[in-house]
Amino acid sequence: MTDKSANKANDFKRKLGDIFDRDIVFIVGATRWGTAWVQQCCDAHGEICAKGEGHFTDILFPRMAAVIDEYNTEAEKIGTRLQAAGLPGTAAGFTFEDVDCLLATAVGLMFKRWSDGEDVKCIMEKTPEHVLSLGVLERIIPNLKIVHVVRDGRDEAVSAWNFNQKISSTGFSKKFPTFNGYSDVFSKNWARSVSTARRFGRANPKRYFQVRAEDIQTNPAPEIQKLFTFLKVDADPKVARDCMDQAWDVSPLDVDSGVWKQKFDDAGERMFMRNCGELLKLLDYQI
């Protein structure tokens, strides 16, 4: 092996380095400012690298799996033809374990690029949609931690409705001509995502932290200090305050608690409570 080849091989080995020796944390849950504010607050901490959005489980992983599946199919055909011709050799292909390793490597490479040159204890990524695929994430990164941001689902439905109206009013309105119709679909998805994350928390209490967006807005200091303690980084009040100040500058948290009361009619409120009432109680929201 030439010196150039050896250096290239060593560079490749260093690409991942000790990435997975750090604490790997995923921020999931409430959309419309909740997760974004938490990510910005954490990224302001000197011991944390927190970026978003990698969209591993909803975009990258399915596409990688599809390509590998296609490759395995074609490789098997070639191997079968070789064997039929009496030629030596077996079909190439990747096993399920290989695929998990490839997926983990892809995540590691992105984390390495994000944190390159930073001496951090914790690497975080924020994609709210990961909440529905925690099993996949845990399979490829067994010791991951989850920070779950929750918000009153009714307020979140209103916020998401307004946001979608702004970015795609025509297409969105055709799919959901009424707020109640949208809220019915949203409420079921909200209940499913929140319940999935909380189920992970019950099974892994030491690797799960839940925070309400409303508590961050009204009294953030204690919540952020508890979060930093969970992440095993410096939770000094001044450090937490500096991080919060930076987060407010980058991603102002405007939760508008209780705005749902101005949008829901009686039928819409009954429908939402039918789908999510018990969960709202568990999260200590007013019903």
C-alpha positions, 0 to 999 in steps of 0.5 A: 500500500502506498503512503497516499493509500495508507493516509486515505485509509486512515482518514476513512477510519477517522471519519467516524472516530469516537462519534458513537462514544459520545451521547447521541440524542434525538429531539422529537415531538412538538412542531412549530417552535417547540423542538426548534427552540430546544435544539437552539438552546442546546446548540448554544451550550459549549458541551453540546452539538445540536443540529437539525434536521437530518430526516434520517428515518423519514427520508434517508433510511427508506431510500438507502434501504430501497437501493440496497434491496434493489442491489441484493435482488440484482446480485442474486440474479447474477449469482444464480446465473453463475451457479447455473453455468457451473462457475465458482462464486456466490452472490453478493449482497448485504444482510439485515445486520449489514444494512443497520451498520450502513445506516448507522455509518451514514448517521455517524458521518453526518454527526462527524461533519456537524461536530468536527473540531468541537470537543463536545460530550453530546451530539443532538439532532432534531427531526420531529418526525423521528418520533414515529420511528424510534424503534428503527433509531434505537436498533441502529444506535442502541444507547440513544437518548430522547428529548421529547417536547410536548405541547397542547395538541389543540394549540399545535393543531391550530399552529400547524393549520395556520402554517400550512395555509401560508406555505401551500394555501391552494393544495392544502385547502383542497386536501383539508377544506375545513379546520375540523376535518384537518383537526380530526386527522391531526389529533389522531397523528398527535396522539399516536406520536406522543404515545409512541414517545411516552412508551419509549420513556416508560421502557427506557426511563433513564434515556428519556426526557419530556418537557412541555413547550408551555413550561419552557415559555413561562418558566424556562430556567428550571426546565433547561437546567433539568434538561442539561442535567439529564444530558450530563453537561454543565447545568449551572444557572448562568450557563443555562441562562446564556443558552436560553438567551441565544435560543430566544434570539435565533428561534423565539418561542411563541407558543400562544397557549390556549389559542385553540379556544378561539378556533375550535367550535363545539363539534371540533372540540368534542372530536378532539377530546374523543381522540385525545382527551385522556392523553391531554389529562395525562400531560396535565393540560386543561380540558 
